[in-house]
């Protein structure tokens, strides 16, 4: 039976076809239909799947179809859904895809049904798989790929589109004016929120999403959230005691950006708003849920927002108990690591409004001003977990994301005061870009002076433990990859994968990382690691924790071996010990 452990085989099979699909779409001056589009659809399908009681088999088949749904674009645009069906069947006959006969027909049908007519109620008689439901989820996930990431190079070819492919112009303008989309689920409603600049341009994309939802189990309202030059002041004057809101945010870059955007919206609504983002309370999500949330007196608050604080299942009961005792508050929760569908359902039943989204849209509230657009994009670039985001990095957004991460890591290393993060929140609120530009330059200078020792094992760098902490470690690892160079015959990094272990009092924590010059050709590191329940990350970055060095060594060795086997790379050396870890003092 097919499961997620076999997904790399599906990814390998789909990638050359999706590269060709990208070329085909580009030749017609269309929006992206390549590998990154497939991965964004894959991400949206994961989010939607959390809201339904899918079996693990159904979930795995849904995500496989997300990677394969557009492979038929290699032949023809108008009938590519039918060609996707034929190609899946052909690759199964050739034993390229790992599906049995029943799964082959289901996945092929899902690919054919991602557009045009389909039966939303079909259930496979042999397996019990709800093919119609999965097709509905795939069609909506496909329609959810409607923001600016889908047309990154329009500015360089707008004249060509204007002169020869004018029918595609509106599609480009549509996605360029859509900033983000999220699914918001509460005890009383489920809805899609679309944050956009100019509705007149984005109307077609919004209507397509609505059309796909009609008649399915996801026929939910779509709320259009326009961008204002400045937020309209909706505070009621003279209503007596001022309303109060509190925001708890994790101490990372996209967490504090989301806190800043949330605070701005709450204050425009007339709430006196407190942000808790500091070393004592929210630097450790586990400690926050276990200790600090229980210590807060919520009697005087009306709104409570929880941002990017990963909620492990073993703390969920205690959190829900706190919420049940404070029903007078409106609770909201947003994290790109939202957990299982069961966890989400329990949170919703307890009265929490849950936002399913990526790092760009974790803020609370449903209004944006023009400054927030910039910071929304920066938030997406502050996490290296997803190379999909870096394919659309603008220069200023990229540099400021680096500078902000560097400031955070410096503050941690220097044991700054408890209000350090909250001061950074105020800098974001004040749109203070210059200081973060300067910090990005300072980071470059530090990287030049600091070289983390590393050893190359085929296509993988294994780095020694370093005193560099926090998210800036990625920049130092990138520097190490640069020193190894690129392969002259392919232009790709000689070592596009890296392993970075750290010891702590609980055991060993390992960062597995991948980096490719062309994200469309990337094989994310997630496909080479053995899944563990404690891992954090998505595609380009996986963090795993192990209780002892022996288990960590085995995980590293197996991952390095899988990567080199994939690239047919000879590597005579073996990793025999974790001598790249620092000894405990």
C-alpha positions as CSV (number, residue, x, y, z in Angstrom):
1,X,0.0,0.0,0.0
2,X,1.3,3.4,-1.0
3,X,2.3,5.8,1.8
4,X,4.3,9.0,2.3
5,X,7.6,7.1,2.7
6,X,7.4,6.4,-1.0
7,X,6.8,10.0,-2.0
8,X,10.3,10.6,-3.3
9,X,9.6,8.1,-6.1
10,X,6.6,10.1,-7.1
11,X,8.6,13.3,-7.0
12,X,11.4,11.8,-9.0
13,X,9.0,10.6,-11.7
14,X,7.1,13.9,-11.8
15,X,10.0,16.3,-11.9
16,X,11.2,16.0,-15.6
17,X,7.6,16.3,-16.7
18,X,6.9,19.3,-14.5
19,X,10.1,20.9,-15.8
20,X,8.8,20.4,-19.3
21,X,5.4,21.7,-18.3
22,X,7.0,24.8,-17.0
23,X,8.8,25.3,-20.3
24,X,5.5,24.7,-22.2
25,X,3.6,27.2,-20.0
26,X,6.4,29.8,-20.3
27,X,6.4,29.5,-24.1
28,X,2.7,30.4,-24.0
29,X,3.5,33.3,-21.5
30,X,1.3,31.6,-18.9
31,X,1.6,31.7,-15.2
32,X,3.8,29.1,-13.6
33,X,2.8,25.4,-14.2
34,X,6.2,23.9,-13.1
35,X,7.6,22.1,-10.1
36,X,7.1,25.0,-7.7
37,X,3.5,25.2,-8.7
38,X,3.1,21.5,-7.9
39,X,4.7,21.9,-4.6
40,X,2.5,24.9,-3.6
41,X,-0.5,22.8,-4.5
42,X,1.0,20.0,-2.4
43,X,1.3,22.4,0.5
44,X,-2.3,23.6,0.2
45,X,-3.6,20.0,-0.1
46,X,-1.9,19.2,3.2
47,X,-3.7,22.1,4.9
48,X,-7.1,21.2,3.4
49,X,-6.6,17.6,4.3
50,X,-6.3,18.5,8.0
51,X,-9.9,19.6,8.0
52,X,-11.3,16.2,7.0
53,X,-11.1,12.8,8.5
54,X,-8.9,11.4,5.7
55,X,-7.3,8.1,6.3
56,X,-3.5,8.0,6.0
57,X,-3.9,6.2,2.7
58,X,-6.3,8.9,1.3
59,X,-4.0,11.6,2.5
60,X,-1.0,10.0,0.8
61,X,-2.8,9.6,-2.5
62,X,-4.1,13.2,-2.4
63,X,-0.5,14.5,-2.0
64,X,0.8,12.2,-4.7
65,X,-1.8,13.6,-7.2
66,X,-0.8,17.1,-6.2
67,X,2.7,16.4,-7.5
68,X,1.5,14.7,-10.7
69,X,-1.7,16.7,-11.7
70,X,0.0,18.9,-14.3
71,X,2.5,16.5,-15.9
72,X,0.2,16.4,-19.0
73,X,1.1,20.0,-19.8
74,X,4.1,18.5,-21.7
75,X,1.8,17.7,-24.6
76,X,-1.1,20.1,-24.7
77,X,-2.6,22.9,-22.6
78,X,-6.3,22.3,-23.3
79,X,-6.3,18.5,-22.6
80,X,-3.5,18.3,-20.2
81,X,-5.7,16.8,-17.5
82,X,-6.4,13.8,-19.8
83,X,-2.8,13.5,-20.7
84,X,-1.8,13.5,-17.0
85,X,-4.2,10.5,-16.6
86,X,-2.5,8.7,-19.5
87,X,1.0,9.4,-18.3
88,X,0.3,8.2,-14.7
89,X,-1.0,4.9,-16.2
90,X,2.0,4.6,-18.5
91,X,4.5,5.2,-15.7
92,X,2.8,2.7,-13.5
93,X,3.0,0.1,-16.4
94,X,6.7,0.9,-16.6
95,X,7.1,0.5,-12.8
96,X,8.3,4.1,-12.4
97,X,5.5,5.0,-10.0
98,X,5.0,2.9,-6.8
99,X,1.2,2.4,-7.0
100,X,-0.7,-0.9,-7.1
101,X,-3.5,-1.3,-9.7
102,X,-6.2,0.2,-7.6
103,X,-4.0,3.2,-6.5
104,X,-2.9,3.7,-10.1
105,X,-6.5,4.2,-11.2
106,X,-7.3,6.5,-8.3
107,X,-4.3,8.8,-8.8
108,X,-4.7,8.8,-12.5
109,X,-8.4,9.7,-12.1
110,X,-7.5,12.5,-9.6
111,X,-5.1,14.0,-12.1
112,X,-7.8,13.9,-14.8
113,X,-10.4,15.3,-12.5
114,X,-8.3,18.3,-11.3
115,X,-10.1,20.3,-14.0
116,X,-13.3,20.0,-16.2
117,X,-16.1,17.5,-15.2
118,X,-15.8,15.1,-12.3
119,X,-17.9,13.1,-9.8
120,X,-17.6,14.7,-6.4
121,X,-19.3,11.7,-4.7
122,X,-17.4,8.8,-6.1
123,X,-16.1,6.2,-3.6
124,X,-13.7,3.5,-4.9
125,X,-15.5,0.2,-4.3
126,X,-12.4,-1.8,-3.7
127,X,-10.4,0.5,-1.4
128,X,-13.1,2.7,0.1
129,X,-11.1,5.7,-1.0
130,X,-13.3,8.8,-1.4
131,X,-12.1,9.7,-4.8
132,X,-14.6,12.5,-5.3
133,X,-13.7,14.2,-2.0
134,X,-10.0,14.0,-2.9
135,X,-10.7,15.4,-6.3
136,X,-12.5,18.3,-4.7
137,X,-9.6,19.0,-2.4
138,X,-7.1,18.8,-5.2
139,X,-9.1,21.2,-7.4
140,X,-9.4,23.7,-4.6
141,X,-5.7,23.3,-3.7
142,X,-4.8,24.0,-7.3
143,X,-7.0,27.1,-7.4
144,X,-5.4,28.3,-4.1
145,X,-2.1,28.8,-6.0
146,X,-3.2,32.3,-7.0
147,X,-0.8,34.8,-5.4
148,X,2.3,36.7,-6.6
149,X,4.6,33.7,-6.4
150,X,3.0,32.4,-9.6
151,X,4.2,35.2,-11.9
152,X,7.7,36.1,-10.8
153,X,9.1,37.2,-14.2
154,X,6.2,39.1,-15.7
155,X,8.0,42.4,-15.5
156,X,10.8,41.0,-17.8
157,X,8.3,39.9,-20.5
158,X,5.3,42.2,-20.1
159,X,5.9,43.7,-23.6
160,X,5.8,40.2,-25.2
161,X,2.6,39.3,-23.3
162,X,1.1,42.7,-24.3
163,X,1.9,42.4,-28.0
164,X,1.5,38.6,-28.7
165,X,-0.3,36.9,-25.7
166,X,-2.7,39.6,-24.5
167,X,-5.1,36.9,-23.3
168,X,-2.6,36.0,-20.6
169,X,-2.1,39.6,-19.3
170,X,-5.0,39.6,-16.9
171,X,-3.9,36.2,-15.4
172,X,-0.5,37.8,-14.6
173,X,-1.9,41.0,-13.2
174,X,-4.4,38.9,-11.2
175,X,-1.8,36.9,-9.3
176,X,0.5,39.8,-8.9
177,X,-2.2,41.7,-7.0
178,X,-2.9,38.8,-4.6
179,X,-0.6,38.7,-1.5
180,X,-1.7,35.6,0.4
181,X,-4.5,33.3,1.1
182,X,-5.4,31.4,4.3
183,X,-8.1,29.1,5.5
184,X,-9.8,30.3,8.8
185,X,-11.8,27.8,10.8
186,X,-13.7,28.7,13.9
187,X,-16.5,27.0,15.9
188,X,-19.1,29.0,13.9
189,X,-17.6,29.2,10.4
190,X,-15.1,28.1,7.9
191,X,-13.9,30.6,5.3
192,X,-11.1,31.6,2.9
193,X,-9.4,34.9,3.3
194,X,-7.7,36.5,0.3
195,X,-5.4,39.5,0.9
196,X,-5.2,41.5,-2.3
197,X,-4.2,44.9,-3.6
198,X,-6.5,45.6,-6.5
199,X,-9.6,43.5,-6.8
200,X,-10.3,44.6,-10.4
201,X,-7.2,42.7,-11.5
202,X,-7.7,39.7,-9.2
203,X,-11.4,39.1,-9.9
204,X,-10.8,36.2,-12.3
205,X,-8.6,34.2,-9.8
206,X,-11.1,34.8,-7.0
207,X,-14.0,33.7,-9.1
208,X,-12.2,30.5,-10.2
209,X,-11.7,29.5,-6.5
210,X,-15.3,30.1,-5.8
211,X,-16.4,28.1,-8.8
212,X,-14.3,25.2,-7.7
213,X,-15.8,25.2,-4.2
214,X,-19.5,25.3,-5.2
215,X,-21.1,22.0,-4.7
216,X,-18.3,20.5,-2.7
217,X,-17.8,20.0,1.0
218,X,-15.7,23.2,1.0
219,X,-18.4,25.6,-0.2
220,X,-17.3,28.2,2.3
221,X,-17.4,32.0,2.0
222,X,-14.5,33.8,0.5
223,X,-13.6,37.0,2.3
224,X,-11.8,39.6,0.3
225,X,-9.3,41.6,2.4
226,X,-8.2,44.8,0.6
227,X,-5.1,46.8,1.3
228,X,-5.6,50.3,2.6
229,X,-3.0,53.1,2.4
230,X,-3.4,53.4,6.1
231,X,-5.7,51.4,8.4
232,X,-9.1,52.9,8.9
233,X,-9.5,53.9,12.6
234,X,-12.5,52.1,13.9
235,X,-12.0,52.8,17.6
236,X,-15.1,54.0,19.4
237,X,-14.4,57.1,21.4
238,X,-16.2,57.6,24.7
239,X,-17.3,54.0,25.3
240,X,-15.9,53.9,28.8
241,X,-13.1,51.5,29.7
242,X,-10.8,50.7,26.8
243,X,-10.9,47.1,25.5
244,X,-7.7,45.1,25.9
245,X,-6.0,42.5,23.7
246,X,-2.9,40.4,24.2
247,X,-0.6,38.8,21.6
248,X,1.7,35.9,22.4
249,X,4.3,35.3,19.8
250,X,7.3,33.0,19.3
251,X,10.7,34.7,19.4
252,X,11.6,34.3,15.7
253,X,11.5,36.7,12.8
254,X,8.2,35.8,11.2
255,X,6.6,35.4,14.6
256,X,7.4,39.0,15.7
257,X,6.5,40.4,12.2
258,X,3.1,38.7,12.6
259,X,2.8,40.2,16.1
260,X,3.5,43.7,14.8
261,X,0.9,43.4,12.0
262,X,-1.6,42.0,14.5
263,X,-1.0,44.8,17.0
264,X,-1.4,47.5,14.4
265,X,-4.8,46.0,13.4
266,X,-6.0,45.6,17.0
267,X,-5.1,49.2,17.9
268,X,-6.9,50.5,14.8
269,X,-10.0,48.7,16.2
270,X,-9.6,50.5,19.5
271,X,-7.9,47.8,21.6
272,X,-5.1,48.6,24.0
273,X,-2.7,45.9,22.9
274,X,0.1,44.1,24.7
275,X,2.7,42.0,22.9
276,X,4.4,39.2,24.8
277,X,7.4,38.1,22.8
278,X,10.4,37.8,25.1
279,X,13.1,35.5,26.6
280,X,11.2,34.8,29.8
281,X,7.8,33.9,28.3
282,X,7.9,32.8,24.7
283,X,11.4,31.8,23.7
284,X,10.5,28.2,24.4
285,X,7.0,27.1,23.1
286,X,7.1,24.0,25.4
287,X,7.7,26.1,28.5
288,X,5.2,28.7,27.4
289,X,2.4,26.2,27.1
290,X,3.4,24.3,30.2
291,X,4.0,27.2,32.5
292,X,3.5,30.8,31.4
293,X,0.1,30.5,29.7
294,X,-1.3,29.1,33.0
295,X,0.1,32.1,34.9
296,X,-1.8,34.8,32.9
297,X,-4.9,36.4,34.4
298,X,-7.1,36.9,31.3
299,X,-10.0,38.6,33.2
300,X,-9.3,42.0,31.6
301,X,-8.7,40.8,28.0
302,X,-11.2,40.5,25.2
303,X,-8.8,39.2,22.5
304,X,-6.0,36.7,22.7
305,X,-3.8,35.8,19.8
306,X,-1.3,33.0,19.8
307,X,1.3,33.2,16.9
308,X,3.8,30.6,15.7
309,X,4.0,28.8,19.1
310,X,4.1,25.2,18.0
311,X,1.7,23.2,20.1
312,X,2.8,19.7,20.8
313,X,0.1,17.1,21.3
314,X,1.2,16.4,24.9
315,X,0.4,19.9,26.0
316,X,-2.9,20.3,24.1
317,X,-5.1,19.1,27.0
318,X,-3.7,21.7,29.4
319,X,-4.0,24.5,26.8
320,X,-7.6,23.7,26.1
321,X,-8.3,23.7,29.9
322,X,-7.0,27.3,30.1
323,X,-9.2,28.3,27.2
324,X,-12.3,26.7,28.6
325,X,-11.9,28.8,31.8
326,X,-11.6,32.0,29.8
327,X,-14.5,31.8,27.3
328,X,-15.1,35.6,27.6
329,X,-12.0,36.0,25.3
330,X,-11.9,35.6,21.6
331,X,-9.0,33.2,21.0
332,X,-7.0,32.9,17.7
333,X,-4.1,30.6,16.8
334,X,-1.9,30.6,13.7
335,X,1.2,28.5,12.9
336,X,2.7,26.9,9.8
337,X,3.2,23.8,12.0
338,X,-0.4,23.5,13.1
339,X,-0.3,19.8,13.9
340,X,-2.6,16.9,13.0
341,X,-6.2,17.2,11.8
342,X,-7.4,15.8,15.2
343,X,-5.5,18.5,17.1
344,X,-7.0,21.2,14.9
345,X,-10.5,19.8,15.4
346,X,-10.1,19.7,19.2
347,X,-8.8,23.3,19.2
348,X,-11.8,24.5,17.1
349,X,-14.2,22.7,19.4
350,X,-12.7,24.4,22.4
351,X,-13.5,27.8,20.8
352,X,-10.2,28.8,19.1
353,X,-10.2,30.4,15.6
354,X,-7.4,28.5,13.7
355,X,-5.7,30.0,10.7
356,X,-4.1,27.5,8.3
357,X,-1.5,29.3,6.3
358,X,2.2,29.8,5.6
359,X,4.6,32.2,7.4
360,X,3.2,35.3,5.5
361,X,-0.3,35.2,6.9
362,X,0.0,34.2,10.6
363,X,-1.2,37.6,11.8
364,X,-4.5,38.1,13.6
365,X,-7.0,40.5,12.1
366,X,-8.4,40.9,8.6
367,X,-7.0,44.3,7.3
368,X,-3.7,45.3,5.8
369,X,-2.1,48.7,5.2
370,X,0.5,49.3,2.4
371,X,3.5,49.0,4.8
372,X,2.3,45.6,5.9
373,X,2.5,44.3,2.3
374,X,6.3,44.6,2.5
375,X,6.6,43.0,5.9
376,X,4.2,40.2,4.9
377,X,6.7,39.3,2.1
378,X,9.7,39.6,4.5
379,X,7.9,37.2,6.9
380,X,7.8,34.6,4.2
381,X,11.6,34.9,3.7
382,X,12.5,34.7,7.3
383,X,12.1,30.9,7.4
384,X,14.4,28.7,5.3
385,X,12.1,25.7,5.7
386,X,10.6,26.2,2.2
387,X,12.5,26.9,-0.9
388,X,9.2,27.7,-2.6
389,X,9.4,31.1,-1.0
390,X,12.9,31.9,-2.0
391,X,12.0,31.6,-5.7
392,X,10.3,35.0,-5.4
393,X,12.7,36.9,-3.1
394,X,13.0,40.6,-3.9
395,X,16.3,42.2,-3.0
396,X,15.1,44.5,-0.2
397,X,12.8,41.9,1.3
398,X,15.7,39.3,1.3
399,X,18.2,41.6,2.8
400,X,15.9,42.8,5.6
401,X,14.9,39.2,6.4
402,X,18.6,38.4,6.9
403,X,19.2,41.5,9.0
404,X,16.2,40.8,11.2
405,X,17.3,37.2,11.8
406,X,20.8,38.4,12.6
407,X,19.5,41.0,15.2
408,X,17.5,38.2,16.9
409,X,20.4,35.9,17.1
410,X,22.7,38.6,18.4
411,X,20.2,39.4,21.1
412,X,20.0,35.7,22.1
413,X,23.8,35.4,22.2
414,X,24.3,38.6,24.2
415,X,21.5,37.7,26.7
416,X,19.6,40.9,26.0
417,X,16.8,42.0,28.3
418,X,13.3,40.6,28.3
419,X,12.0,43.4,26.2
420,X,14.5,42.9,23.4
421,X,12.1,41.2,21.1
422,X,9.3,43.6,21.8
423,X,11.6,46.4,20.8
424,X,12.1,44.6,17.5
425,X,8.3,44.4,17.1
426,X,8.2,48.2,17.6
427,X,10.8,48.6,14.9
428,X,8.7,46.6,12.4
429,X,5.7,48.7,13.4
430,X,7.7,51.8,12.7
431,X,8.7,50.4,9.3
432,X,12.4,50.8,10.3
433,X,14.1,49.2,7.3
434,X,17.4,51.1,7.4
435,X,18.6,49.4,10.7
436,X,17.9,46.0,9.3
437,X,19.7,46.8,6.1
438,X,22.7,47.7,8.2
439,X,22.4,44.4,10.2
440,X,22.4,42.4,6.9
441,X,25.8,44.0,6.1
442,X,27.0,43.2,9.6
443,X,26.0,39.6,9.1
444,X,28.0,39.4,5.9
445,X,31.1,40.7,7.8
446,X,30.6,38.2,10.5
447,X,30.3,35.3,8.0
448,X,33.6,36.4,6.4
449,X,35.3,36.1,9.7
450,X,33.7,32.9,10.8
451,X,34.2,29.6,9.0
452,X,32.4,26.6,10.4
453,X,34.6,23.5,9.9
454,X,33.1,21.0,7.6
455,X,33.9,17.8,5.8
456,X,32.5,16.7,2.4
457,X,30.9,13.3,2.1
458,X,30.0,13.0,-1.6
459,X,27.2,15.5,-2.2
460,X,26.8,16.3,1.5
461,X,28.6,18.7,3.9
462,X,28.8,17.6,7.5
463,X,29.6,20.6,9.6
464,X,31.1,20.8,13.1
465,X,29.1,22.2,15.9
466,X,29.6,26.0,16.2
467,X,28.7,28.7,18.7
468,X,26.5,30.3,15.9
469,X,22.9,30.0,17.1
470,X,19.5,30.7,15.8
471,X,18.3,31.2,12.2
472,X,21.5,32.8,11.1
473,X,23.1,29.4,11.1
474,X,21.6,29.0,7.6
475,X,23.6,31.9,6.3
476,X,26.8,30.4,7.6
477,X,26.0,27.0,6.1
478,X,25.3,28.7,2.8
479,X,28.7,30.3,3.0
480,X,30.3,26.9,3.5
481,X,28.4,25.5,0.5
482,X,29.8,28.4,-1.5
483,X,33.3,27.5,-0.6
484,X,32.9,24.0,-2.0
485,X,31.8,25.5,-5.3
486,X,29.6,24.4,-8.2
487,X,29.8,21.6,-10.7
488,X,31.0,23.0,-14.0
489,X,28.8,20.6,-16.1
490,X,25.6,21.4,-14.3
491,X,26.0,24.7,-12.5
492,X,24.7,23.2,-9.3
493,X,26.4,23.2,-5.9
494,X,28.9,20.4,-5.5
495,X,27.4,19.8,-2.1
496,X,23.8,20.9,-2.2
497,X,23.0,19.2,1.1
498,X,24.3,20.0,4.6
499,X,24.1,18.4,8.0
500,X,24.6,20.4,11.2
501,X,24.3,18.7,14.6
502,X,24.0,20.5,18.0
503,X,24.2,19.0,21.4
504,X,21.9,20.1,24.2
505,X,20.8,18.8,27.6
506,X,18.2,16.6,25.9
507,X,20.5,14.9,23.4
508,X,21.4,15.9,19.8
509,X,19.4,18.1,17.5
510,X,20.3,17.9,13.8
511,X,19.6,20.3,11.0
512,X,19.3,18.7,7.5
513,X,19.4,21.3,4.8
514,X,19.2,21.5,1.0
515,X,20.1,24.3,-1.4
516,X,19.8,24.4,-5.2
517,X,20.6,27.2,-7.6
518,X,17.3,26.5,-9.4
519,X,14.5,25.7,-7.0
520,X,12.6,24.1,-9.9
521,X,15.2,21.3,-10.1
522,X,15.6,20.8,-6.3
523,X,15.3,17.5,-4.5
524,X,14.4,18.7,-1.0
525,X,16.2,17.1,1.8
526,X,12.9,16.0,3.4
527,X,12.9,13.1,0.8
528,X,16.1,11.7,2.2
529,X,15.5,11.8,5.9
530,X,13.7,9.1,7.9
531,X,10.5,10.7,9.3
532,X,10.4,11.1,13.1
533,X,7.4,12.4,15.0
534,X,9.6,15.1,16.6
535,X,10.9,16.6,13.4
536,X,10.2,20.2,12.4
537,X,10.4,21.7,9.0
538,X,8.9,21.2,5.6
539,X,11.0,20.8,2.5
540,X,14.5,22.4,2.4
541,X,15.0,22.2,6.1
542,X,14.3,19.4,8.5
543,X,15.2,19.6,12.2
544,X,15.3,16.2,14.1
545,X,16.0,15.5,17.7
546,X,17.6,12.4,19.1
547,X,18.1,11.2,22.7
548,X,21.7,10.0,22.2
549,X,24.7,10.4,19.9
550,X,24.3,6.8,18.6
551,X,20.8,7.4,17.2
552,X,21.9,10.8,15.8
553,X,25.0,9.2,14.0
554,X,22.8,6.5,12.5
555,X,20.3,9.1,11.2
556,X,23.1,11.2,9.7
557,X,24.8,8.2,8.1
558,X,21.6,6.9,6.5
559,X,20.6,10.3,5.1
560,X,24.1,10.8,3.6
561,X,24.0,7.4,2.1
562,X,20.5,8.0,0.6
563,X,21.5,11.3,-0.9
564,X,24.7,9.9,-2.5
565,X,22.9,6.9,-3.8
566,X,20.3,9.1,-5.5
567,X,23.0,11.1,-7.2
568,X,25.1,8.0,-8.1
569,X,27.9,9.6,-6.1
570,X,30.8,7.5,-4.9
571,X,31.8,8.3,-1.4
572,X,34.5,6.0,0.1
573,X,34.4,7.8,3.5
574,X,31.9,6.8,6.2
575,X,30.8,8.7,9.2
576,X,32.1,6.7,12.1
577,X,31.6,9.0,15.0
578,X,30.2,12.4,16.0
579,X,33.6,13.9,16.5
580,X,32.3,17.1,15.0
581,X,30.3,17.8,18.2
582,X,31.8,19.9,20.9
583,X,32.6,18.2,24.1
584,X,30.5,19.2,27.1
585,X,32.3,21.5,29.5
